[in-house]
Amino acid sequence: MAARLAHAVIDRDTFQALRRALPAATKACLQETFGISETTWVKLRDGRPVKQATLERLLERYRRVCGETERRAA
């Protein structure tokens, strides 16, 4: 029997922060900015669980995007 993968959800405030950092909610932009599919984005939007590893990758990319934005503003 295969081991079950860990899943996680994000809260509404976190989703809104991700949305603000996203230039456009298109397949190409989601993949380029956060490394996720449109299906994963819809799951996050709807409060449904996604794989823990996917969420960690997304949040790491979000931190990088926010860091780049702050550096440009300075």
N, C-alpha and C positions, 0 to 999 in steps of 0.2 A: 504494500500500500504506500502510495506517495505521501510525503509530508505536506501538510497544508501550508500554503503561503500566508504570511501575515498581511492583513489589510488594515487600512486606516481611513478616517474621514477628516475633513477640515471644517472649521466653523464658518459661518457666514462672513464675519469680519475678515478672516484670512482670505476667503475667496474674493471679496471685494478689493482687497489690497493687490492680489494677483491680477485681477481684471484691470486695475488702474495702471499697472506696470506693462500691460500688454498693448502694443501699438494697434492691433486689430485682432478680432476673434475669428481668424481664418485658419484653415488647415495648415497652410504654409507658415503663418506667423506663430501659431502654437508650437509647431515643430521646431522652428528656428529659435524662438525665444526661450521656451521652456523644455523642449525635447519631449513633448507629449502629443498624443493623438487628439482629434476632435472628440472621440468617444470618451477618453479619459476626462477631458474638459467638461463634457456634459455630466458625467458622473459626479465630478467635484461640484459643479453648479447645483446639482440636484441633491447634494448631501449624501450621495451613495459612496460606499467604500471603494478604494483603489488599492493596488498593491503598495505595501510599505516602501519597497525599493523605488517605485515610481514616484511616490510622494516625496521621498528624500531627495531624489534627483531634481524634481521640480523646485523644491524649496531652495536647494543649493543654487540652481540657476537664477531663481528669483533674487537671492542675496547678491549674486554677481551683477544682475541687471540694476538693482537698486544702488549698488556701489558705484557702477559706471555712471549712473544718472547723477549721483551726488558729486562725483569728481568733475563732471562736465559743468555743473552749476557753480562750482567754486571758482 
